Amino acid sequence: MSLSCGIVGLPNVGKSTLFNAITRASVAASNYPFCTIEPNVGIVPVPDSRLPELAKIFASKQIVPATTTFTDIAGLVRGASKGEGLGNAFLSHIREVDAIAMVVRCFDDADVVHVDGQPDPLRDIETITIELGLADLVGVEKRLEKSRQRAKTDPKLAPEVVALENLKRALDAGQVARTFARDSIETALAKELALLTAKPTLYVANVDESGSAASKARASAVQGRAREEGAQSVVLCAKLEAELAGLPPDEAAAFAKDYGLEQSGLDALVIAAYRLLDLMTFLTAGEKETRAWPIARGTKAPQAAGTIHSDIERGFIRAEIAGFEDLVRLGGLQAVREAGLLRSEGREYIMQEGDVVNFRFNV
């Protein structure tokens, strides 16, 4: 399982610069709208400090991290829902991703034009949200019309009609579909209809290198908007991150220290994107490799085994689980076993973040 996250935003807000930094790819980031026409795709490892420690304990030959797939999507403008700019292509590319990383510009730069004049991240968020909502509204209205007709002869469809009316009312008011309760009929219908505003969203506030008061204030406004929606947000400087990504690790660390960066903005972004769909990680380790396996939170042991191979799920007997902290503290699996800390779990066991697992199964 790998999360596919689309990087979206208005033109010239730093999407492609950020994508270059994330993937160390060479994507055109020119100073004009629509320089990114076909979506560029990059697969990025999810930072996990546990992997090197496990690899050392098990003398693993290689490390395989979990990954997140990022797609750099062309800039959106007003009227995209009606086909303006690259509207139709833009919307179709968003439909293909699992989550959205919405980049908003919080920096001033006279050499980089903004399609709406001065930077205003909340206005930009509103522009994108409205266009996505208008596109969603078309699909909801079509389904509502059909459901109303069918409900005349099938009373069981009455709850669906009410839910669709609630979705339509919310979208008409400029609200997003993801604000409905997770277990609601509205959310189920939004998923079925592949509504754009139902996708988990991460706001990325792209600030300047100098840390100016204006840039900080705009980023703070973005964080406030995210909190109101129950969404996530990350503050970073795409230009600085791109510069750091182009340096050798030692030089990048020294450069980051000079800027007072305790954590890479890219690491924060990748981890936040990974968590957007409520994913978690279990680990396997041995001489061949140490590997991180992403699964949905709440997954039971047999289904987790199935992410490695379907044969392991079919022949599942039990899961032998060691705690990561116990392995590090005691120095190895045998020591964990001798201390009575190696657990044996069955089919109903719900996997926990950081479980180090060996699955026993029949061939």
Summary of the structure (lengths in Angstrom):
residues: 363
radius of gyration: 23.2
end to end distance: 23.7
largest distance: 70.3
contacts: 1185
relative contact order: 0.14
helix: 45%
strand: 20%
